[in-house]
Amino acid sequence: MKTAVYPGSFDPITTGHYDIVSRAAKLFDEVIVLIMQNVEKTGMFMYHERQEFCERAFAHLDNVKVDVSRGLVADYCKANDYHYLIKGLRNSKDFLYELPMARFNHALNPDIETYFLPASETQSWVSSSAVRELISYDADISPYVPYPVADMIQKLREDVNEI
C-alpha cells in the first residue's frame, strides 16, 4: 500500500489544504494529514481542535486519516514505515521554502521522497495566516475553509463571546 503523509500546522485547515489532500487521495492508497507544530508560528487553535477540523473535513474520504505529531516528520515516517511526503505549492516562495525541507527530510530519512503538488489556480492565494487574520477581525471565513470547519470555528467564536 502506498501511503503519503501531508504534514502541516493546519491552523486552521483551508480550502487550499483540502484541495491538495483531495487530489493526493486520488494518487495514493492512503493519505495521512499530519498535524504538526511549526516553531516559527504561534498557533491559534489547539491540536485537538485542528484534528477535529481535519477529521470533519475529510470524513467522506475513506482513504484519508488524520494524526498528530510533535516530532520530526522524518522520524514519524520512519516509525510508521511511510515513504512519501506531499507538499502543496502556492507560489515560488513556497517552493524556495519546501525544496530545502524536502532535501533535509531525505537526509534525515533516505527512504522519504517528497512530491510537490501545485495549488489549484483558485486556491493559490489562500493561506492559514490570512484566515487567522480574518478570524481576528471576526470576518467571514466560509469561502476559505471547508464547510464543516467554518461552522466549528463560528461555534468556538460564540463560545468565547459568551465568557
Secondary structure, DSSP 8 states (H G I E B T S, - for coil): --EEEEEE--TT--HHHHHHHHHHHHHSSEEEEEE---TTS--SS-HHHHHHHHHHHTTT-TTEEEEE-SS-HHHHHHHHT--EEEEEESSHHHHHHHHHHHHHHHHH-TT-EEEEEE--GGGTT--HHHHHHHHHTT---TTTS-HHHHHHHHHHHHHHHH-
